[in-house]
Amino acid sequence: MEMRLNYRQASPTALQAMLAFDQAARNSSVDKVLYEYVKLRVSQVNGCAFCVDSHSRDLLKLGESLDKVLLVSAWHDAPHFTEKERAILELAEHVTRVSEVGVPQRVYDAAMEFCTEGEYVDWILAINVINAWNRVSISTGMFPGCYS
């Protein structure tokens, strides 16, 4: 299997912009471990195999349990997730699928139980960062192990 193109080499300027966008999310108020779960779940929703592989491994390296990592796709029905994690994962799914129903008031309200307005905006930025990376990865034909 081969990547269609190496975006890092094809457009260093675009890569620098993406890295700055990514760094803004990393430097924000979002919980770093929960952000890894968000990256995994958004990548699952978008069908980005490269990112699902990468973020699953990242969570395991952070010491997260294999059971919890494996259950991210079924977080609605798994007891492993806190109320905050559930609220943010649901927000992430709605932002990712924003064209379907937007972000319903109940989803916003649930997230705001755990966030200030600034933190909510930081989560929206962070969710958009992983969505952007997914689209870059899928569009350029990245696959698990392609950068090993």
Backbone bond lengths (Angstrom), bond angles and torsions (degrees), N, CA, C in turn:
res aa  C-N    CA-C-N  psi(-1)  N-CA   C-N-CA  omega(-1)  CA-C   N-CA-C  phi
1 M - - - 1.442 - - 1.526 108.61 -
2 E 1.313 116.81 137.54 1.458 120.80 179.67 1.518 111.12 -128.24
3 M 1.331 115.04 146.65 1.462 119.46 173.97 1.521 108.42 -69.56
4 R 1.310 116.42 149.82 1.465 120.66 176.29 1.521 110.40 -63.30
5 L 1.313 115.03 -44.98 1.462 120.41 178.62 1.513 108.86 -159.68
6 N 1.300 115.23 160.41 1.456 121.35 177.42 1.524 107.27 -96.83
7 Y 1.322 116.49 100.50 1.465 120.22 -176.16 1.523 111.80 -63.05
8 R 1.317 117.10 -27.12 1.465 120.67 179.77 1.529 110.64 -62.90
9 Q 1.328 115.26 -39.29 1.460 119.98 179.29 1.521 111.95 -85.21
10 A 1.322 117.06 -35.02 1.462 121.28 -174.71 1.524 112.85 -68.19
11 S 1.326 117.39 -34.62 1.467 119.87 -177.63 1.528 110.98 -148.06
12 P 1.326 116.58 79.01 1.461 119.96 179.77 1.532 113.22 -57.50
13 T 1.323 117.24 -32.22 1.466 120.29 179.43 1.520 110.73 -66.24
14 A 1.324 116.93 -44.49 1.465 120.72 177.60 1.529 109.87 -63.82
15 L 1.319 116.91 -40.24 1.460 120.55 178.24 1.529 110.40 -60.43
16 Q 1.319 117.40 -43.47 1.465 120.40 179.68 1.526 111.43 -61.84
17 A 1.331 116.96 -38.52 1.468 120.57 177.60 1.527 110.46 -64.92
18 M 1.328 116.83 -43.58 1.464 120.56 178.51 1.527 110.87 -63.82
19 L 1.312 116.72 -41.59 1.464 120.10 179.91 1.529 111.35 -64.76
20 A 1.330 117.29 -36.05 1.466 120.67 176.99 1.528 110.43 -67.17
21 F 1.331 117.02 -41.71 1.466 123.37 176.66 1.530 109.03 -60.11
22 D 1.325 115.65 -46.10 1.459 121.96 179.21 1.533 110.93 -62.51
23 Q 1.312 116.62 -43.93 1.470 120.63 -178.85 1.525 111.31 -64.75
24 A 1.325 116.83 -35.99 1.471 119.91 177.09 1.527 110.32 -60.29
25 A 1.323 116.78 -41.47 1.470 120.46 178.16 1.526 110.76 -67.14
26 R 1.322 116.80 -43.10 1.467 120.49 -179.33 1.533 112.19 -64.30
27 N 1.325 116.26 -32.75 1.467 120.94 -178.71 1.525 112.97 -86.99
28 S 1.307 117.22 -0.41 1.464 121.23 -176.71 1.528 110.96 -81.56
29 S 1.312 115.25 -172.80 1.466 121.74 -176.77 1.522 114.17 -80.65
30 V 1.335 118.71 -2.26 1.468 119.90 -174.82 1.530 111.09 -66.18
31 D 1.310 115.51 143.14 1.460 122.59 175.83 1.527 108.27 -63.66
32 K 1.312 116.78 125.07 1.470 120.98 -171.38 1.529 113.02 -66.42
33 V 1.323 118.26 -40.24 1.468 119.77 179.49 1.523 109.82 -71.05
34 L 1.310 117.21 -44.38 1.465 119.69 177.49 1.524 110.74 -61.37
35 Y 1.322 117.05 -35.54 1.470 119.79 177.17 1.529 110.59 -61.56
36 E 1.319 118.02 -37.03 1.470 119.76 176.71 1.530 110.61 -63.98
37 Y 1.330 117.04 -38.88 1.471 119.52 175.97 1.525 110.70 -65.06
38 V 1.319 116.99 -39.86 1.467 120.77 176.88 1.524 109.82 -61.96
39 K 1.331 116.99 -44.45 1.468 119.82 179.55 1.521 110.70 -61.09
40 L 1.323 116.95 -40.73 1.460 120.14 178.44 1.525 110.46 -64.96
41 R 1.329 117.37 -48.42 1.473 119.67 -176.57 1.522 111.93 -65.17
42 V 1.313 118.04 -43.49 1.466 120.99 178.30 1.525 109.92 -62.27
43 S 1.316 116.97 -40.32 1.467 120.74 178.48 1.520 111.38 -64.33
44 Q 1.332 117.26 -36.26 1.467 120.56 175.11 1.520 110.65 -64.66
45 V 1.315 116.93 -47.03 1.469 121.29 179.90 1.523 110.48 -58.93
46 N 1.331 116.60 -41.46 1.462 121.16 -177.72 1.522 113.54 -81.87
47 G 1.316 117.93 -10.20 1.459 121.00 179.73 1.519 113.87 72.37
48 C 1.327 116.82 35.18 1.464 121.08 -180.00 1.531 109.56 -95.35
49 A 1.309 116.34 96.76 1.466 121.47 -176.20 1.528 111.93 -60.78
50 F 1.330 117.22 -41.67 1.458 120.77 179.48 1.531 110.33 -57.90
51 C 1.327 116.32 -47.05 1.464 120.84 -177.00 1.523 112.25 -72.95
52 V 1.328 118.33 -36.46 1.467 120.58 176.22 1.523 109.14 -59.76
53 D 1.314 116.69 -46.82 1.458 121.48 178.80 1.531 110.57 -60.73
54 S 1.313 116.35 -49.69 1.458 121.79 -176.72 1.531 112.46 -61.48
55 H 1.327 117.28 -47.68 1.465 119.85 -175.31 1.523 112.47 -76.58
56 S 1.315 117.80 -28.12 1.470 120.20 172.58 1.522 109.64 -62.92
57 R 1.316 115.78 -46.29 1.465 120.62 179.17 1.532 111.26 -63.93
58 D 1.345 115.85 -40.27 1.468 119.66 179.14 1.527 111.14 -60.95
59 L 1.329 116.87 -42.37 1.467 120.28 179.00 1.523 111.49 -63.38
60 L 1.316 116.64 -41.26 1.466 119.76 178.58 1.528 110.73 -64.96
61 K 1.339 116.93 -38.82 1.465 120.66 177.50 1.527 111.63 -64.38
62 L 1.336 116.12 -29.32 1.467 120.74 177.79 1.524 112.52 -78.25
63 G 1.343 116.30 -2.65 1.454 120.47 178.51 1.514 114.77 91.74
64 E 1.325 117.18 10.12 1.464 120.18 177.75 1.523 109.32 -71.91
65 S 1.321 116.50 149.56 1.465 120.15 -175.99 1.524 111.41 -72.07
66 L 1.314 114.96 144.82 1.460 120.66 177.61 1.525 110.15 -58.83
67 D 1.330 117.44 -40.82 1.468 121.08 179.68 1.522 111.09 -56.77
68 K 1.317 116.72 -48.00 1.465 120.37 -177.67 1.523 110.93 -65.99
69 V 1.319 117.23 -42.66 1.465 120.93 179.12 1.524 110.28 -61.23
70 L 1.329 116.67 -43.12 1.465 120.36 -179.52 1.525 112.71 -66.79
71 L 1.321 116.93 -24.10 1.463 120.59 -175.92 1.523 114.46 -95.60
72 V 1.317 117.95 4.97 1.465 119.83 -179.44 1.526 111.45 -57.34
73 S 1.313 117.80 -39.40 1.470 119.49 -178.46 1.523 112.40 -67.57
74 A 1.324 117.29 -17.36 1.469 122.28 179.19 1.527 110.73 -120.67
75 W 1.314 116.92 33.32 1.462 121.31 -175.01 1.526 112.77 -56.38
76 H 1.338 117.01 -30.44 1.472 120.17 -179.34 1.536 111.28 -56.56
77 D 1.328 116.16 -35.12 1.462 121.63 -172.93 1.523 114.04 -109.19
78 A 1.320 117.62 4.93 1.467 120.98 -176.92 1.530 110.27 -103.35
79 P 1.328 117.33 134.27 1.468 120.40 -178.61 1.531 113.85 -76.99
80 H 1.310 117.78 0.02 1.463 122.39 -173.38 1.531 114.11 -76.09
81 F 1.326 117.45 -11.42 1.461 121.26 -171.08 1.527 111.71 -108.02
82 T 1.329 115.54 136.76 1.465 121.32 178.32 1.528 109.76 -74.30
83 E 1.317 115.41 169.04 1.471 119.64 177.66 1.528 110.89 -62.15
84 K 1.319 117.55 -39.04 1.468 120.08 177.38 1.525 110.29 -63.51
85 E 1.319 117.29 -46.78 1.465 120.26 179.29 1.522 110.63 -59.43
86 R 1.310 117.11 -42.09 1.467 121.34 178.82 1.529 110.98 -62.12
87 A 1.324 116.19 -43.94 1.465 119.98 -179.49 1.523 111.16 -62.93
88 I 1.318 116.74 -43.25 1.467 120.07 -177.80 1.527 110.80 -74.04
89 L 1.322 118.55 -38.28 1.469 120.24 176.48 1.525 110.87 -63.54
90 E 1.324 117.29 -39.32 1.465 119.04 177.71 1.526 110.76 -67.32
91 L 1.316 117.08 -40.63 1.459 120.59 174.97 1.525 110.00 -58.21
92 A 1.325 116.39 -45.42 1.469 120.90 -179.76 1.522 111.43 -59.83
93 E 1.319 117.19 -42.03 1.467 119.98 178.97 1.523 110.96 -64.19
94 H 1.323 117.43 -41.31 1.467 119.95 -178.87 1.524 111.91 -70.85
95 V 1.320 118.16 -39.29 1.464 119.94 176.66 1.528 109.65 -64.45
96 T 1.319 116.85 -39.89 1.463 121.26 179.37 1.524 111.40 -64.28
97 R 1.319 116.59 -38.73 1.472 121.87 -179.19 1.527 110.58 -105.20
98 V 1.301 117.07 37.11 1.461 122.54 -170.62 1.526 113.40 -56.59
99 S 1.318 118.31 -28.97 1.469 119.98 -178.72 1.523 112.62 -71.40
100 E 1.325 117.78 -16.91 1.465 120.61 -177.51 1.526 112.31 -77.21
101 V 1.310 118.05 -56.31 1.474 121.12 -178.59 1.525 112.55 -141.74
102 G 1.320 117.23 10.26 1.453 119.53 -176.75 1.518 110.87 69.52
103 V 1.316 115.72 -151.92 1.461 121.71 174.73 1.530 106.02 -113.57
104 P 1.330 117.18 101.22 1.465 120.35 -178.26 1.531 112.07 -59.02
105 Q 1.305 115.72 153.95 1.467 121.35 -179.32 1.524 111.83 -55.62
106 R 1.333 118.16 -39.91 1.467 120.83 -178.57 1.529 111.15 -64.22
107 V 1.346 117.42 -33.41 1.466 121.49 178.42 1.529 109.46 -70.75
108 Y 1.322 115.40 -44.37 1.466 120.47 176.07 1.528 110.27 -59.02
109 D 1.332 116.43 -48.67 1.467 120.74 -178.79 1.526 111.67 -60.42
110 A 1.321 117.27 -41.92 1.469 120.75 179.38 1.527 110.66 -62.80
111 A 1.323 117.29 -43.85 1.466 120.60 178.69 1.526 110.92 -64.35
112 M 1.328 116.16 -40.03 1.461 120.12 -177.04 1.529 112.96 -69.83
113 E 1.326 117.53 -14.05 1.470 119.49 173.16 1.529 110.83 -65.77
114 F 1.334 116.44 -21.30 1.462 121.47 -175.35 1.526 113.10 -119.08
115 C 1.335 117.28 1.02 1.463 121.08 -173.87 1.519 111.78 -132.75
116 T 1.312 115.37 149.31 1.459 120.32 163.34 1.528 106.50 -80.61
117 E 1.314 117.56 173.69 1.466 119.56 176.64 1.527 110.57 -60.78
118 G 1.329 116.43 -41.39 1.460 120.15 179.30 1.519 112.41 -63.60
119 E 1.325 116.65 -41.74 1.469 120.25 178.28 1.531 110.93 -65.81
120 Y 1.328 116.64 -37.34 1.470 120.03 176.83 1.529 109.83 -59.89
121 V 1.317 116.31 -46.46 1.470 120.06 178.61 1.528 110.04 -62.45
122 D 1.323 117.49 -40.10 1.466 120.23 177.10 1.526 111.06 -60.72
123 W 1.336 117.50 -40.34 1.470 119.93 177.22 1.524 110.93 -64.23
124 I 1.330 117.35 -41.67 1.465 120.13 179.06 1.529 109.77 -60.82
125 L 1.324 117.02 -44.93 1.464 121.01 176.94 1.525 110.28 -59.00
126 A 1.322 116.89 -49.18 1.467 121.19 -177.27 1.525 111.55 -61.57
127 I 1.316 116.96 -41.19 1.468 121.01 178.41 1.524 110.18 -64.16
128 N 1.311 116.73 -39.09 1.463 119.58 178.14 1.522 112.27 -69.02
129 V 1.319 117.34 -31.55 1.470 120.07 176.91 1.525 110.45 -61.65
130 I 1.328 118.09 -49.69 1.466 118.69 -178.20 1.520 110.85 -68.09
131 N 1.330 117.85 -33.70 1.462 119.14 174.46 1.528 110.67 -61.13
132 A 1.323 117.04 -41.59 1.468 120.32 178.51 1.529 110.95 -64.10
133 W 1.337 117.26 -45.78 1.470 119.96 178.25 1.527 111.03 -60.87
134 N 1.328 117.40 -40.90 1.473 120.19 177.63 1.516 110.47 -57.85
135 R 1.312 116.71 -44.90 1.463 120.45 -177.18 1.527 111.50 -67.52
136 V 1.321 116.75 -37.43 1.469 119.89 174.97 1.527 109.53 -64.02
137 S 1.320 116.92 -47.79 1.465 121.23 -176.74 1.521 112.12 -63.18
138 I 1.322 117.01 -45.59 1.465 120.75 -179.69 1.524 110.45 -66.74
139 S 1.323 117.14 -44.50 1.469 121.27 -176.13 1.521 113.38 -67.25
140 T 1.336 116.80 -26.98 1.464 119.87 179.82 1.522 112.91 -97.80
141 G 1.335 116.02 2.14 1.463 120.12 174.84 1.514 114.90 78.22
142 M 1.322 117.43 29.04 1.466 119.46 177.94 1.523 109.75 -71.39
143 F 1.308 116.11 149.69 1.465 122.07 -178.78 1.526 108.16 -145.57
144 P 1.346 117.67 160.04 1.464 119.68 -179.09 1.529 111.59 -53.85
145 G 1.321 115.24 129.82 1.454 120.68 177.99 1.515 115.26 88.12
146 C 1.320 118.48 -2.54 1.468 119.20 -174.69 1.519 112.84 -67.61
147 Y 1.333 118.08 -19.96 1.460 120.69 177.23 1.517 112.39 -111.28
148 S 1.320 117.83 14.67 1.471 120.47 -178.48 1.508 111.04 -68.55
